[in-house]
Amino acid sequence: MHAATSVRALVVQFAALAMGLISTPAPAAMFSLAPGQTAVGVVDYYLTHDVDTLLDVARHYDLGYTQLIAANRAIDPWLPGENRKVVIPNFYLLPDVPHQGIVINLAQQRLFYFPPGGHFVEIFPIGVGVQGWVTPLGDTRVTEKQVHPSWFPPPSILAEEPGLPKMIPPGPGNPLGDYALQLGWPSYLIHGTDKPFGVGRNVSHGCIRLYPEDIEKLFREVAVGTPVRVIAEEVTAAWIGDDLYVSVFPNKSQTDELDIGEPMTPETPPDLTSGVLKAAGIRTDRIDWNAVAAAGRERSGVPSIVSVPATALGQVTR
């Protein structure tokens, strides 16, 4: 491990211990939905205290670490200082897939749960796979619910870490936490964690990790048989009223760079143009391509307007 990475890992561990003293986790965000609604939530702001880290702020607002860092790159995540204005990006474009059951966007590092009836959505931050360990894409289901699960490291992980025991019983050191949802894909779970500072990072071997309080809530609400869809979309776009919005999320390599405090290497998503055109529909003349390019460079994850006003084109506002 690189020396700088080791030091940062120690800082993360210290901050994780401090979190319980200076931060109270917020409940997962739940939003009511109207038919055809494309977005939920708002961007908010928080003024830091001297003892805060952005890790604390992320846990307090039920955000993922990378999600918060990407929206606040000018702020030192470990020493933000007193009265720094932190963007709280609780504003989400909903996935452009059927709003049924669990939808996971790996690129966004978010899990969307649409309870039966279609009137609400709950949104949870998640930890996802490290480089080389990818969660399968596509459709599956919740096949089993486990309370206080034991962890049996698969052969692939034992090959990496031969010192691991063949079984880790329930308890504080169990990486699955207290609750797990088994998926139809063998060896893949949605579960809690004994290391909540890993939520919002590339940390797992392909499983989906949630904060302990989030997995407990999701576990109690989700039934066996609930459909699960996993996507990996770095670009989401949608009309909200008369404005076209786009969100662009850091890719896996950029997420790793943000995680260790390195500058994010600029890289425009290859599907940025096609994603915006698809969302724009027949109103392609309304697209502000300079704003689209800026969103692609910035990759803050925060939805931004990428359309020009209809009145600026001599049109009647729809």
N, C-alpha and C positions, 0 to 999 in steps of 0.2 A: 504493500500500500504506500502511495506517495505520502511524504511527511506532512504536507499541507492538508491532505485529506484526513490523515490521522488526527491532527490537531482539531480540524473541524468536527470530526466524529466525536471527539471528547466534548467539544462545546455543545454539540447536539444532545449528548447524553446528560450533561449538566443542566441544560435548558429543560430537558424532559423531566428531570427531577423537580426543577423549580416550578414547572407548570401547575402542579397540583396545589401550590401555595398561592400563586398570584393570578391564576386564570380559572374561571368557571366555564366548563364546556357548555355551549348552547345546544338546544335540540336541533335535529335536522330540519331543514327548511321544508315547509309544506305550503303549497299554493293551490287555491281553487282554480279550476279550468272551465272556460266557456268553450262551446263548440268552435273549432277552427282557430283557437288561440295558438300563437306561435312563440310566445315568450312569457317569462314570469320574472318577478323580482325587480329590484332596483339596485343601482350603485349607491353605496353609503360610504361614510368616512369615519375614521377613528383617530383621536389624538392620543399619542402614546404617553405613557408614564416612564419615568427614568428606569424602572426595573423591567420594562417590557422587552421581549424579543418578538420578531415577527412569527416565530414558532408559537409563542403564547397567543398572539392575536389570531393566528389561523385556527388553533384549537378552540378558542373562545367563540369564534364566529362560525364554527363548523365548516371551515374551508380547508382545502389541501395546501400543503406548503408551497409547491410550485405555482399553484394558482395565485396565491397571494404575492409571491416574489415576482412573477411575470408582470403583475399589474403595478408593482412598486419598485422598479429596478434602480431608482435613484436613492433608495434608502438602504442603509446597512442593516441586514436582517438580524444581526446579533447585537448591535449597539445603535439602535435607531435614535436614541436620545429622547429628551423631554419635549412634548408638544409637537412631534412630527405628525403631519397629516397623512394617514394611511388610507389608500383606496380599499374599500371592502367590496369586492366584485360579486355581489349576490344578484346578478342580473344574467339570465340565461336564455338563449335561444333553444327551443325544444328540438330534440332530434327529429329529423325528417323521415321517420319510420312510424309504423302503427304504434299508438300510445296504449300499449297493453303490457301488463306485467312489468318485468324488469328490463330496462334498456341500459346497457353499459357502453359508454364511449371511452375507449382506452386512451385516445389522444387527448381528450378533455379531462381525463381522470375523474369522471363523475359517473355515478349510478343514479338513474331515474327510475323510481317505482311509481307505476300508474295502477292504483288499486282498482278492483272491479267497479264498474259504473262509469268510469271515465270523467269523474268530476274533480279529481285532485291529482297532484303529482308531488312526490317527496324526492328531494335531491340530496345525495350523500357524496362527500369526497371519498376517494379510494386511493390505495396504493396498488401499483401495477407491476408487471414483470420487468426485471433488469434486461440489459442488452443480451440477446440470445435466448431469452426465456419469454415466450409470447403466449398470451391467452388465445385460444382458438377464436376465430371469428365465425359468426353464424348464429343459428338458433339451437337452443337446448331447453331444458326445464330443470326446475328444482326437483330432485328425486328423493331427498332425505333431509331431515332436520336433526342436528345433533347438539345436545346440551353437554357442556364440559367434555368436548371431544379429546380423545387421545390422538397423538400425531405419529404416524408411521412414515418416516422419511422414505421417499421412493428411491429406487436404485440410482437414478441420475444424481440426486442430491448426496447420497452416501458416497458416490464416486468422487464428488467434489470435496466432501467433508467426511473422510473415513472414520474420524473420531466420534461421530454422532452415534448415540444409541439407536437401536432398531425401533424403539418405541419411546415416546416422551408422554408421560401420563398427564392428566389434567392438573392445572395448577398455575402459579405465577410465571413459571418459565416456559409454558407451552405457547409456541408461536401462533397457534390457532385461536388463542383467547378462549372465551367461555361459550361461544356459539359458532356454529358452522352450518352453511347450507350446501349440501352436496349437489353438484350439477350432473347432468347426463353424460358429460365428458369425464371419463375416469381420471382420477387424481386432481381434478379441478374443483375448487371450493370458493364460495364467498364466505369469509370468516372474519373474526375479530383479530386482535393482535396483542402481544405483550409489549410491543414497541410502538406506541401510538405516534411517535414522531416520524414514522415511516409513511404515514398517510399523506398522499400528494407527492409521492416520489416513485421512482423506478426501483423497487426494493424486493419484489417477490420472485418466485420461480414460475409465475404464471397464474397463481391464484389471485383473487381480489380481496384486499384487506380494507376493513373499515375501522373507524374509531370504536372502542369498546361500547360506548353509549349508543352509537349508531347501529351496530350489528344487533344489539339487544332489541332495539326498537323494530328494525327490519325483520328480525327473526320472529317476533311475536305477531307481525302483520301478514307475513307471506305464508301461503299454504303450499304443501307439496303438490306439484303439478303446475305451479306458476310458470308461464313461459319466460324465457330469458333470451334476449338478443344482444349479441356483442358486436359492436362496430368499432372502427378506428378512423374517425373522420377529423382531420386537422382543420377543416373549414366547415363552418355552418353559416347559413344565410337565410334570411326570411324577411318578409314585409311585416312591419308593425304599423298599422294604419297606413299612412301615406309615405312612410320612410322605409327604405331598404337598409337592413342592418347586416353586418357580417362579423363573425367571431373567428379568429385564427389562433390556434393553440401551438405552443412549442412542440416540435417533434421530439422523439426519444433522446437523440443526441443533445439537442438544445436543453432539454429538461435536465440532463446530467450536468451540463455546463452551469446552468443556474444553481443547481444543487450545491456545487462546490465553489460557487462564487466567482466563476470565470465569465468573461464577456460572452454573450450568446452569438455564435457564428451566424451571420445573416444567411437565410435560405428561404426563398419564396416557395410555398407549397405548389407542387406541380398541377394540382387540381383547383387552384384558386380561381382562375378565370372561368372554368367550366362550372364550378359551384355557384359563382355569382350569377352567371348567365341563366343557369337552371332556376335559381330562386327568383330572378327578375321576371321571368316569363315573357310576356309580350311588351313589357315596359323597359326594354334594354336601352332605350334612348335616355332613360333617367339615371343610368349608372354613372357615377363619378369615378372614373378609372384611376385618377390620382389618389383618391381616398382609398380605393381598393388596394393599390400598390403599397400605400403607407401601412395599411392594416397587415398586409402580407409580410412586410419587413419587421414590423413591431412585434407581432405575435403575442399580444398582451392577454389574449383570451377574453377581453372585455368587449361586448358587442359595441360596434361603432357604426354611425350612419355613413353609407357609401352611395347615397343618391342625391341628386340635385332637386330642389323644389320644383314641383310641376309648374308653378307659376313662372319660374325662370325660363321655361321652355315655351311659354305662351299657351300652356295647357290649362284645362279646368281640373282642379284638384278632385281626385276621385274619393 
